[in-house]
Amino acid sequence: MFEFESVETASTFPLIRLHCAGSKEINNWLPLQQDWSTRWSTLSAGYAGSFASHIDELETRDDDVFLVTYPKCGTTWMQELAWLLLNQLDFERASSVCISERSVYLEQSANSKKLPMNSIQSCDQMTSPRLIKTHLPAQLLPRQVWQQKRKIIYVTRNPKDVVVSSYHFHVGLGHWAGDFDAYVNEFINNKIVYSSYWTHFVDFWRMRHEPNIFFVTYEQMKSDLQNVIEKLSEFLGVHSLSAQEMQQLMNHLTFDNMKQSKCTNLTGFFKKIKNATDNFEFMRRGIVGAFNDELSENQKQKLDKCTSEILSEYNLKESDIFGDLNNNI
């Protein structure tokens, strides 16, 4: 079902490209009908061999929730929010147990040989309700997610901020040997891990009205977090929060508080399992519009052109999904 090929890139992190050869079979369980064999994904080389099949065969549970994002789109922020809603606002455990233990990253073992555990087995061992994090695109999720219509929270973020954040992330971990211009070009050419970024979110955007999918943007979370919390609570089927509970939750989720917590700021964790630089930061700025002072005009134009061309295939504009970025800054 899965076919692989190697990727030549400036990344020091070995990569492969993978696609699903059996598009007709995938259309039997994915609600979005299209030729999925054209959706190639760039993944860590550890995903080759039997790993993809083990993910595909994951046994899901009735109360599972899958958090799906392209990297650096607000994953940890939503992970902490969703975990707390699913666990009766257990702030004590959230402040004493690392988020990566409370909510396992499904394919993490494929990305790091230094992990002391198998991330797929760790998911199997989690107690319910499970909040499982993954960066995999729709077609590579465990098939039971679609067949059994498990709940999916999907978070995306505007492309220029994703490029900035992911560049610093990969440089800090020693995964990138080229300069920033080369990184932008490789991002556009789908040679960064988990790319294509654009098809990753477009496919979920096109499925956003499915009853088991909660689609939200980082920009929406920054502009009106309370509204997002209220809608997510309804989606997850948890009780409505009192004014006091809402205030406590929103305070817990501020960028400064999450950055100060070792349970959500994974800087120390990455320094243990990766060759991170001394100045590596898992959480950097946490704003909308970082691209304005970190991307050159040429880089912005390249990314805008790519975004426009890809979204136009679906009669979409960037603002249809992310709103007016100038008003979010």
C-alpha positions as a Python dict, from the first residue, in 0.01 Angstrom:
ca = {
    (1, 'M'): (0, 0, 0),
    (2, 'F'): (287, 241, 83),
    (3, 'E'): (564, 336, -160),
    (4, 'F'): (883, 519, -64),
    (5, 'E'): (1159, 714, -234),
    (6, 'S'): (1462, 901, -102),
    (7, 'V'): (1484, 1280, -69),
    (8, 'E'): (1790, 1494, -141),
    (9, 'T'): (1787, 1800, 82),
    (10, 'A'): (2005, 2025, 295),
    (11, 'S'): (1845, 1869, 601),
    (12, 'T'): (2081, 1670, 823),
    (13, 'F'): (1775, 1471, 926),
    (14, 'P'): (1738, 1173, 684),
    (15, 'L'): (1411, 1200, 493),
    (16, 'I'): (1198, 993, 258),
    (17, 'R'): (893, 1065, 44),
    (18, 'L'): (595, 836, 88),
    (19, 'H'): (258, 796, -77),
    (20, 'C'): (-33, 554, -67),
    (21, 'A'): (-48, 355, -388),
    (22, 'G'): (-399, 224, -322),
    (23, 'S'): (-602, 541, -368),
    (24, 'K'): (-923, 351, -441),
    (25, 'E'): (-890, 162, -114),
    (26, 'I'): (-834, 484, 86),
    (27, 'N'): (-1147, 635, -66),
    (28, 'N'): (-1340, 352, 101),
    (29, 'W'): (-1286, 515, 441),
    (30, 'L'): (-1178, 877, 389),
    (31, 'P'): (-1474, 1115, 349),
    (32, 'L'): (-1281, 1331, 101),
    (33, 'Q'): (-1287, 1154, -235),
    (34, 'Q'): (-983, 1225, -452),
    (35, 'D'): (-677, 1057, -602),
    (36, 'W'): (-480, 1012, -281),
    (37, 'S'): (-191, 851, -468),
    (38, 'T'): (-90, 1203, -577),
    (39, 'R'): (-44, 1310, -214),
    (40, 'W'): (325, 1252, -142),
    (41, 'S'): (446, 1323, 211),
    (42, 'T'): (802, 1394, 322),
    (43, 'L'): (877, 1207, 644),
    (44, 'S'): (1169, 1098, 856),
    (45, 'A'): (1356, 797, 718),
    (46, 'G'): (1252, 609, 1031),
    (47, 'Y'): (903, 596, 887),
    (48, 'A'): (1013, 356, 613),
    (49, 'G'): (972, -19, 634),
    (50, 'S'): (697, -150, 859),
    (51, 'F'): (645, 165, 1068),
    (52, 'A'): (383, 310, 831),
    (53, 'S'): (188, -16, 843),
    (54, 'H'): (199, -25, 1223),
    (55, 'I'): (49, 326, 1232),
    (56, 'D'): (-213, 228, 976),
    (57, 'E'): (-315, -73, 1189),
    (58, 'L'): (-342, 113, 1522),
    (59, 'E'): (-643, -1, 1724),
    (60, 'T'): (-853, 299, 1820),
    (61, 'R'): (-1108, 339, 2100),
    (62, 'D'): (-1453, 496, 2110),
    (63, 'D'): (-1343, 794, 2320),
    (64, 'D'): (-1014, 863, 2140),
    (65, 'V'): (-936, 1216, 2027),
    (66, 'F'): (-663, 1275, 1770),
    (67, 'L'): (-486, 1611, 1759),
    (68, 'V'): (-354, 1659, 1406),
    (69, 'T'): (-133, 1949, 1299),
    (70, 'Y'): (149, 2040, 1067),
    (71, 'P'): (446, 2111, 1300),
    (72, 'K'): (477, 2456, 1461),
    (73, 'C'): (109, 2543, 1420),
    (74, 'G'): (21, 2570, 1790),
    (75, 'T'): (24, 2197, 1859),
    (76, 'T'): (133, 2209, 2224),
    (77, 'W'): (-104, 2495, 2301),
    (78, 'M'): (-402, 2298, 2173),
    (79, 'Q'): (-267, 1977, 2324),
    (80, 'E'): (-270, 2130, 2671),
    (81, 'L'): (-614, 2284, 2619),
    (82, 'A'): (-775, 1966, 2489),
    (83, 'W'): (-613, 1746, 2754),
    (84, 'L'): (-744, 1967, 3033),
    (85, 'L'): (-1096, 1967, 2890),
    (86, 'L'): (-1089, 1587, 2859),
    (87, 'N'): (-957, 1549, 3215),
    (88, 'Q'): (-1188, 1771, 3419),
    (89, 'L'): (-937, 2058, 3436),
    (90, 'D'): (-682, 1855, 3631),
    (91, 'F'): (-437, 2143, 3672),
    (92, 'E'): (-241, 1954, 3938),
    (93, 'R'): (-147, 1673, 3699),
    (94, 'A'): (-97, 1919, 3413),
    (95, 'S'): (159, 2101, 3629),
    (96, 'S'): (345, 1789, 3740),
    (97, 'V'): (340, 1548, 3441),
    (98, 'C'): (492, 1636, 3104),
    (99, 'I'): (243, 1688, 2820),
    (100, 'S'): (430, 1431, 2607),
    (101, 'E'): (352, 1168, 2872),
    (102, 'R'): (-10, 1272, 2917),
    (103, 'S'): (-69, 1294, 2541),
    (104, 'V'): (162, 1070, 2337),
    (105, 'Y'): (306, 1175, 2000),
    (106, 'L'): (201, 882, 1783),
    (107, 'E'): (491, 859, 1534),
    (108, 'Q'): (765, 1007, 1754),
    (109, 'S'): (971, 685, 1751),
    (110, 'A'): (1022, 728, 1377),
    (111, 'N'): (1182, 1067, 1439),
    (112, 'S'): (1425, 982, 1718),
    (113, 'K'): (1632, 671, 1786),
    (114, 'K'): (1716, 800, 2135),
    (115, 'L'): (1365, 757, 2273),
    (116, 'P'): (1355, 496, 2552),
    (117, 'M'): (1013, 373, 2436),
    (118, 'N'): (811, 282, 2127),
    (119, 'S'): (560, 562, 2076),
    (120, 'I'): (301, 333, 1913),
    (121, 'Q'): (317, 95, 2209),
    (122, 'S'): (294, 393, 2443),
    (123, 'C'): (-32, 492, 2274),
    (124, 'D'): (-163, 139, 2326),
    (125, 'Q'): (-78, 165, 2696),
    (126, 'M'): (-248, 502, 2755),
    (127, 'T'): (-556, 511, 2974),
    (128, 'S'): (-878, 644, 2823),
    (129, 'P'): (-974, 898, 2715),
    (130, 'R'): (-665, 919, 2497),
    (131, 'L'): (-554, 1244, 2335),
    (132, 'I'): (-310, 1131, 2067),
    (133, 'K'): (-91, 1386, 1893),
    (134, 'T'): (26, 1340, 1534),
    (135, 'H'): (166, 1547, 1249),
    (136, 'L'): (64, 1296, 984),
    (137, 'P'): (-157, 1405, 692),
    (138, 'A'): (-510, 1271, 653),
    (139, 'Q'): (-423, 976, 430),
    (140, 'L'): (-157, 841, 670),
    (141, 'L'): (-365, 844, 987),
    (142, 'P'): (-466, 505, 1129),
    (143, 'R'): (-748, 385, 907),
    (144, 'Q'): (-974, 320, 1207),
    (145, 'V'): (-975, 695, 1276),
    (146, 'W'): (-1177, 731, 958),
    (147, 'Q'): (-1360, 401, 960),
    (148, 'Q'): (-1483, 449, 1318),
    (149, 'K'): (-1515, 829, 1285),
    (150, 'R'): (-1294, 910, 1583),
    (151, 'K'): (-1283, 1274, 1687),
    (152, 'I'): (-1012, 1486, 1525),
    (153, 'I'): (-894, 1831, 1631),
    (154, 'Y'): (-706, 1996, 1345),
    (155, 'V'): (-501, 2314, 1399),
    (156, 'T'): (-328, 2509, 1125),
    (157, 'R'): (-138, 2838, 1103),
    (158, 'N'): (-50, 3084, 830),
    (159, 'P'): (237, 2965, 609),
    (160, 'K'): (482, 3249, 663),
    (161, 'D'): (476, 3212, 1043),
    (162, 'V'): (507, 2834, 1008),
    (163, 'V'): (818, 2877, 794),
    (164, 'V'): (977, 3113, 1047),
    (165, 'S'): (896, 2895, 1347),
    (166, 'S'): (992, 2565, 1184),
    (167, 'Y'): (1320, 2710, 1053),
    (168, 'H'): (1432, 2812, 1403),
    (169, 'F'): (1316, 2475, 1537),
    (170, 'H'): (1517, 2272, 1286),
    (171, 'V'): (1827, 2492, 1314),
    (172, 'G'): (1812, 2467, 1694),
    (173, 'L'): (1799, 2088, 1677),
    (174, 'G'): (2084, 2068, 1428),
    (175, 'H'): (1853, 1936, 1156),
    (176, 'W'): (1927, 2210, 905),
    (177, 'A'): (2266, 2290, 757),
    (178, 'G'): (2163, 2547, 494),
    (179, 'D'): (2070, 2914, 523),
    (180, 'F'): (1724, 3066, 558),
    (181, 'D'): (1678, 3124, 184),
    (182, 'A'): (1752, 2759, 114),
    (183, 'Y'): (1505, 2656, 383),
    (184, 'V'): (1227, 2865, 228),
    (185, 'N'): (1298, 2706, -110),
    (186, 'E'): (1296, 2354, 33),
    (187, 'F'): (974, 2427, 221),
    (188, 'I'): (812, 2536, -105),
    (189, 'N'): (951, 2229, -282),
    (190, 'N'): (812, 1993, -13),
    (191, 'K'): (1152, 1882, 112),
    (192, 'I'): (1096, 1963, 480),
    (193, 'V'): (967, 1692, 713),
    (194, 'Y'): (586, 1648, 704),
    (195, 'S'): (547, 1860, 390),
    (196, 'S'): (355, 1938, 182),
    (197, 'Y'): (234, 2193, 434),
    (198, 'W'): (-30, 2325, 192),
    (199, 'T'): (-204, 1998, 106),
    (200, 'H'): (-181, 1898, 473),
    (201, 'F'): (-419, 2173, 581),
    (202, 'V'): (-620, 2205, 258),
    (203, 'D'): (-742, 1847, 283),
    (204, 'F'): (-867, 1904, 638),
    (205, 'W'): (-1018, 2238, 541),
    (206, 'R'): (-1219, 2057, 276),
    (207, 'M'): (-1337, 1809, 542),
    (208, 'R'): (-1401, 2069, 814),
    (209, 'H'): (-1779, 2015, 807),
    (210, 'E'): (-1748, 1646, 894),
    (211, 'P'): (-1909, 1599, 1238),
    (212, 'N'): (-1597, 1432, 1381),
    (213, 'I'): (-1357, 1714, 1277),
    (214, 'F'): (-1291, 2034, 1470),
    (215, 'F'): (-1095, 2269, 1244),
    (216, 'V'): (-936, 2580, 1394),
    (217, 'T'): (-647, 2813, 1320),
    (218, 'Y'): (-374, 2944, 1545),
    (219, 'E'): (-490, 3291, 1449),
    (220, 'Q'): (-841, 3221, 1580),
    (221, 'M'): (-697, 3095, 1907),
    (222, 'K'): (-489, 3410, 1945),
    (223, 'S'): (-776, 3645, 1864),
    (224, 'D'): (-1055, 3482, 2070),
    (225, 'L'): (-938, 3190, 2282),
    (226, 'Q'): (-1251, 3185, 2496),
    (227, 'N'): (-1471, 3133, 2192),
    (228, 'V'): (-1247, 2849, 2075),
    (229, 'I'): (-1263, 2688, 2420),
    (230, 'E'): (-1643, 2709, 2424),
    (231, 'K'): (-1675, 2551, 2080),
    (232, 'L'): (-1416, 2284, 2155),
    (233, 'S'): (-1593, 2194, 2481),
    (234, 'E'): (-1913, 2138, 2287),
    (235, 'F'): (-1730, 1931, 2024),
    (236, 'L'): (-1568, 1711, 2290),
    (237, 'G'): (-1895, 1672, 2479),
    (238, 'V'): (-1759, 1804, 2809),
    (239, 'H'): (-1940, 2028, 3054),
    (240, 'S'): (-1960, 2401, 2997),
    (241, 'L'): (-1709, 2592, 3206),
    (242, 'S'): (-1808, 2836, 3477),
    (243, 'A'): (-1670, 3188, 3456),
    (244, 'Q'): (-1413, 3100, 3723),
    (245, 'E'): (-1306, 2781, 3546),
    (246, 'M'): (-1276, 2965, 3216),
    (247, 'Q'): (-1058, 3233, 3370),
    (248, 'Q'): (-835, 2975, 3539),
    (249, 'L'): (-798, 2778, 3216),
    (250, 'M'): (-719, 3084, 3006),
    (251, 'N'): (-460, 3196, 3260),
    (252, 'H'): (-299, 2852, 3252),
    (253, 'L'): (-282, 2869, 2872),
    (254, 'T'): (-108, 3206, 2840),
    (255, 'F'): (212, 3188, 2639),
    (256, 'D'): (424, 3310, 2931),
    (257, 'N'): (285, 3051, 3171),
    (258, 'M'): (323, 2766, 2924),
    (259, 'K'): (678, 2875, 2839),
    (260, 'Q'): (771, 2880, 3207),
    (261, 'S'): (633, 2530, 3270),
    (262, 'K'): (864, 2233, 3217),
    (263, 'C'): (552, 2024, 3153),
    (264, 'T'): (466, 2214, 2834),
    (265, 'N'): (792, 2383, 2732),
    (266, 'L'): (988, 2086, 2597),
    (267, 'T'): (1320, 2268, 2554),
    (268, 'G'): (1488, 2048, 2815),
    (269, 'F'): (1338, 1731, 2670),
    (270, 'F'): (1472, 1805, 2321),
    (271, 'K'): (1815, 1890, 2455),
    (272, 'K'): (1828, 1542, 2607),
    (273, 'I'): (1725, 1345, 2298),
    (274, 'K'): (1865, 1571, 2023),
    (275, 'N'): (2188, 1759, 1957),
    (276, 'A'): (2020, 2090, 2031),
    (277, 'T'): (2213, 2415, 2036),
    (278, 'D'): (2259, 2604, 2363),
    (279, 'N'): (2015, 2873, 2253),
    (280, 'F'): (1746, 2631, 2125),
    (281, 'E'): (1396, 2729, 2233),
    (282, 'F'): (1096, 2499, 2190),
    (283, 'M'): (872, 2802, 2246),
    (284, 'R'): (998, 3128, 2099),
    (285, 'R'): (760, 3422, 2045),
    (286, 'G'): (409, 3284, 2029),
    (287, 'I'): (266, 3563, 1814),
    (288, 'V'): (84, 3614, 1485),
    (289, 'G'): (297, 3798, 1230),
    (290, 'A'): (651, 3704, 1333),
    (291, 'F'): (720, 3681, 960),
    (292, 'N'): (695, 4058, 927),
    (293, 'D'): (1032, 4116, 1090),
    (294, 'E'): (1196, 3778, 1021),
    (295, 'L'): (1130, 3714, 651),
    (296, 'S'): (1282, 3920, 372),
    (297, 'E'): (1051, 4074, 112),
    (298, 'N'): (1173, 3821, -142),
    (299, 'Q'): (1095, 3532, 92),
    (300, 'K'): (747, 3669, 163),
    (301, 'Q'): (678, 3706, -208),
    (302, 'K'): (789, 3349, -282),
    (303, 'L'): (567, 3206, -9),
    (304, 'D'): (270, 3426, -103),
    (305, 'K'): (302, 3317, -465),
    (306, 'C'): (311, 2949, -372),
    (307, 'T'): (16, 2986, -134),
    (308, 'S'): (-189, 3171, -393),
    (309, 'E'): (-118, 2919, -668),
    (310, 'I'): (-203, 2614, -456),
    (311, 'L'): (-513, 2760, -290),
    (312, 'S'): (-648, 2887, -622),
    (313, 'E'): (-683, 2522, -731),
    (314, 'Y'): (-955, 2497, -465),
    (315, 'N'): (-1102, 2844, -523),
    (316, 'L'): (-953, 2963, -195),
    (317, 'K'): (-748, 3260, -76),
    (318, 'E'): (-520, 3274, 224),
    (319, 'S'): (-762, 3510, 400),
    (320, 'D'): (-1046, 3256, 363),
    (321, 'I'): (-865, 3035, 611),
    (322, 'F'): (-643, 3261, 822),
    (323, 'G'): (-833, 3589, 805),
    (324, 'D'): (-666, 3925, 756),
    (325, 'L'): (-322, 3869, 904),
    (326, 'N'): (-262, 4241, 934),
    (327, 'N'): (-558, 4267, 1172),
    (328, 'N'): (-428, 3976, 1382),
    (329, 'I'): (-90, 4129, 1447),
}
